[in-house]
């Protein structure tokens, strides 16, 4: 199975900061990568699909980039609502895998 | 409005079975594959498996951790997907989510908690 490694595990930031989360695949997944936002008690929310495509309704301060084995999620001008956990997911093969998650917390 | 609602979670003893349901509304259920994802307490998301739509013979894929114990099915006439969980283990304790598959998982339910404990 393809392993997905996210870094960092935890990230401390201020409102207004720009934050970047990295996700690395153990082998090439082309652009078959999605990013999700997780909050306790709520349905996970897809932010990005196909590595760089913004899901409808997601604020433009979120962006994704990368292909092959290295990907990034960037949040510009971090807002209070953005403090959450973020997880990447590959869907390149018929067995999918998630990264372990990155918690973005208030500094 | 797209909605997915999981049900059927609860407490169960190790070795027993449980069936979860995922009731969909707001879209043509039969046009999409349906996935199940779980999150154990304090852990990240773990993909459980998915069931393709009828056009792909409703074939299924499973994570190695559940293969042979869990099975998925769907009833497109009722817009419901099912996750049958047999031979449950303590490590299956998690919140279970269903999600619609479209370029990844574009809509998710809020999840149902399954607790496996003696």
Interface residues (C-beta under 8 A of the other chain):
Chain A: X1 X33 X34 X36 X38 X41 X42 X43 X44 X45 X46 X49 X50 X53 X55 X87 X89 X91 X94 X95 X96 X97 X98 X99 X100 X101
Chain B: X4 X35 X37 X39 X44 X45 X46 X47 X50 X61 X63 X64 X97 X99 X103 X104 X105 X106 X107 X108 X109 X110 X111
